[in-house]
Amino acid sequence: MHNKIALITGGSRGLGRDAALKLAARGVDLIITYQQQAAAADAVVADAIALGVRAVALQLDAGNSAGFTDFAARVQDALHTHWQREHFDYLLNNAGGGLHASVAETSEAQFDELVSVHLKGVFFLTQKLLPLIADGGRILNVSSGLARFSLPGSSAYAMMKGGIEVFTRYLAVELGPRRIAANVIAPGAIATDFRGGAVRDNPQINAMIAGQTALGRVGQPDDIGKVMAFLLSDEAGWLNGQRVEASGGIHL
């Protein structure tokens, strides 16, 4: 019986790293991507191998769709080289960064960068990888609580995530004949280095979010990685086309 293989974009840090290691602990082999942090990616690979699975890291600029054909070829090469297989099973579209700027302050360049990574990038990377995803596989996209509730300064970022939620439903319908399920996870505010680590490092922001959350604290990467791993497991097999918010109950 072969291990399942998950491809995780942005798997060298933050939520992607935590999801990668949670999947590895479940016996899932890994292909993770990184943009610049090769050493961090190598460390995740080493940690995964220590958990008893196979893992490799590939460089990817998730905002450069012109490079996706080459990336898909490198994924195919990695599958042949390390697994002697043609397909992987799970795709987690996790790579991305944030932007905090009001509508009045958001520049066209900032908006375009968000589109390239969070909207166009996710769409066309998924498209290029579809032939390499095994029938019966699973896709998990990443949205945000900010697509449901509105906080000043997040309009452009939240727009992209709203688009991803719609895209996920269409994936679920169109890939149904291949028995490929597609869902979207919407994390709340998490204490990572996202947006410069504001939630993690700023006591006022941390306390404000905790006060608006039913469970009384901000989220940790571990809170999200576990849910991501579950949503990419056979246990979640009948979940399809769904938005799952993992936020501790913020703004209920």
C-alpha positions in Angstrom: 0.0 0.0 0.0 1.5 3.3 -1.1 1.6 6.3 1.1 -0.5 9.2 -0.1 1.4 12.2 -1.4 0.5 15.8 -0.7 1.8 18.9 -2.5 1.8 21.9 -0.3 2.6 25.4 -1.7 4.3 27.6 0.8 5.2 24.7 3.0 8.4 26.1 4.4 6.8 28.3 7.1 3.7 29.2 9.0 0.5 27.3 8.4 2.0 25.4 5.4 4.8 24.1 7.5 2.4 23.0 10.3 0.1 21.3 7.9 3.0 19.5 6.2 4.2 18.1 9.5 0.7 17.1 10.6 0.3 15.2 7.4 3.7 13.6 7.7 2.6 12.4 11.2 -0.3 10.8 9.6 2.0 8.9 7.1 1.5 11.2 4.1 4.5 11.8 1.9 5.3 15.4 0.9 6.2 17.7 -1.9 6.5 21.2 -0.4 7.3 24.5 -2.2 9.2 27.5 -1.1 9.9 30.9 -2.8 13.2 32.0 -1.2 13.6 30.2 2.1 15.4 27.0 0.9 17.0 26.4 4.3 13.6 26.5 6.0 12.2 24.2 3.4 15.1 21.7 3.9 14.4 21.8 7.6 10.7 20.8 7.0 11.8 18.0 4.7 14.3 16.7 7.4 11.5 16.9 10.1 9.2 15.0 7.8 11.7 12.3 7.0 12.3 11.9 10.7 8.6 11.1 11.0 9.1 8.3 8.6 7.8 9.7 5.3 9.4 10.7 2.0 9.6 14.4 1.4 11.1 16.8 -1.2 11.2 20.6 -1.6 10.8 22.5 -4.9 11.2 26.2 -5.6 8.1 28.0 -6.8 7.0 31.6 -7.2 3.3 31.2 -6.7 2.6 34.6 -8.3 4.5 33.9 -11.6 2.0 31.9 -13.7 4.5 31.9 -16.6 6.6 29.4 -14.6 3.8 27.0 -13.8 4.3 24.7 -16.8 8.0 24.3 -15.8 6.9 23.7 -12.2 4.5 21.0 -13.2 7.2 19.3 -15.1 9.5 19.4 -12.1 6.7 17.9 -10.0 6.4 15.1 -12.5 10.1 14.5 -12.4 10.0 14.4 -8.6 7.2 11.8 -8.6 9.1 9.6 -11.0 12.4 10.0 -9.2 11.3 9.6 -5.6 8.1 7.6 -5.8 8.1 5.9 -9.3 4.6 7.2 -9.6 2.6 9.4 -12.0 0.3 11.2 -9.6 0.0 12.8 -6.2 -3.1 12.7 -4.1 -3.6 16.0 -2.2 -3.1 19.6 -3.3 -3.0 22.3 -0.6 -2.9 25.8 -2.2 -1.4 27.6 0.8 1.2 30.0 -0.5 0.6 33.7 -0.1 1.0 36.9 1.9 -1.2 39.6 3.2 -1.8 43.3 2.8 -3.1 45.8 5.4 -4.3 49.0 3.6 -7.5 50.9 3.4 -9.5 51.1 0.1 -8.2 54.7 -0.2 -4.6 53.7 0.3 -4.3 50.5 -1.7 -2.2 50.9 -4.8 -2.8 49.2 -8.1 0.6 47.5 -7.8 -0.4 46.1 -4.4 -3.7 44.9 -5.8 -2.1 43.3 -8.8 0.4 41.4 -6.6 -2.5 40.0 -4.6 -4.3 38.9 -7.7 -1.1 37.2 -9.1 -0.5 35.1 -6.0 -4.0 34.6 -4.4 -6.3 34.5 -7.4 -4.7 34.1 -10.8 -1.9 32.0 -9.2 -4.2 29.6 -7.4 -6.4 29.2 -10.5 -3.7 28.5 -13.0 -1.4 26.5 -10.8 -4.3 24.2 -10.0 -5.1 24.0 -13.7 -1.5 22.9 -14.6 -1.5 20.3 -11.8 -4.8 18.7 -12.5 -3.3 16.0 -14.8 -1.0 15.0 -12.0 -3.7 14.7 -9.3 -4.9 11.2 -8.8 -8.6 10.4 -9.4 -10.2 10.3 -6.0 -7.8 12.9 -4.7 -8.5 16.1 -2.7 -7.8 19.8 -3.1 -7.8 22.3 -0.3 -7.7 26.0 -0.9 -7.1 28.7 1.8 -9.5 31.6 2.4 -9.8 33.8 5.5 -12.3 34.7 8.1 -12.0 38.2 6.5 -14.1 36.9 3.6 -17.1 36.6 6.0 -16.6 39.5 8.3 -15.2 42.9 7.4 -12.3 44.6 9.2 -11.0 47.9 7.9 -7.8 47.6 5.9 -8.4 44.1 4.5 -10.6 44.8 1.5 -8.3 43.8 -1.4 -7.0 40.7 0.4 -10.5 39.6 1.4 -11.8 40.1 -2.2 -9.2 37.6 -3.4 -10.3 35.1 -0.7 -13.9 35.6 -1.7 -12.9 34.6 -5.2 -11.2 31.5 -4.0 -14.3 30.4 -2.1 -16.3 30.6 -5.4 -13.5 28.9 -7.3 -13.5 26.0 -4.8 -17.2 25.3 -5.4 -16.6 25.2 -9.1 -13.7 22.8 -8.7 -15.9 20.5 -6.7 -18.5 20.4 -9.4 -16.2 20.1 -12.4 -13.9 17.5 -10.8 -16.8 15.4 -9.5 -16.5 12.9 -12.4 -12.9 12.2 -11.3 -14.0 11.9 -7.6 -11.7 14.7 -6.7 -13.1 16.7 -3.8 -12.4 20.4 -3.2 -12.9 22.4 0.0 -11.7 25.7 1.4 -10.5 26.4 4.9 -10.9 29.9 6.3 -8.5 30.5 9.2 -9.1 33.3 11.7 -6.3 35.4 13.0 -3.3 33.2 13.7 -0.1 33.9 15.7 2.4 33.5 12.9 4.8 35.8 11.0 2.0 36.7 8.6 1.7 40.4 8.0 4.9 40.9 10.0 3.8 38.9 12.9 1.3 41.5 14.1 -1.2 39.0 15.7 1.7 37.1 17.4 3.8 40.0 18.5 1.5 43.0 19.2 -0.1 42.6 22.6 -2.9 45.1 21.8 -3.9 43.3 18.6 -3.6 39.9 20.2 -5.9 41.0 23.1 -8.4 42.6 20.8 -8.8 39.5 18.7 -9.0 37.2 21.8 -11.8 39.4 23.1 -13.8 38.9 19.9 -13.3 35.2 19.8 -15.7 32.8 21.6 -12.8 30.6 22.8 -11.0 33.6 24.2 -7.6 33.5 22.5 -6.0 33.9 19.1 -5.3 30.9 17.0 -2.0 29.0 16.8 -0.5 27.3 13.7 -1.2 24.0 15.4 -5.0 24.8 15.4 -5.0 25.2 11.6 -2.5 22.5 10.6 -4.6 19.8 12.3 -7.8 20.9 10.5 -5.9 21.1 7.1 -4.6 17.6 7.6 -8.1 16.4 8.5 -9.7 18.0 5.4 -7.0 16.3 3.2 -7.8 12.9 4.7 -10.1 10.1 3.8 -12.0 10.8 7.1 -13.3 14.0 5.4 -14.2 12.1 2.3 -17.8 13.2 2.1 -17.0 16.9 2.7 -17.0 18.5 -0.8 -17.4 22.1 -2.0 -17.5 23.3 1.6 -16.1 26.4 3.4 -14.7 25.4 6.8 -13.9 28.3 9.1 -11.3 27.5 11.8 -11.3 30.6 13.9 -12.3 29.7 17.5 -15.6 31.4 16.9 -14.7 35.0 16.0 -17.4 37.5 15.4 -20.2 35.2 16.0 
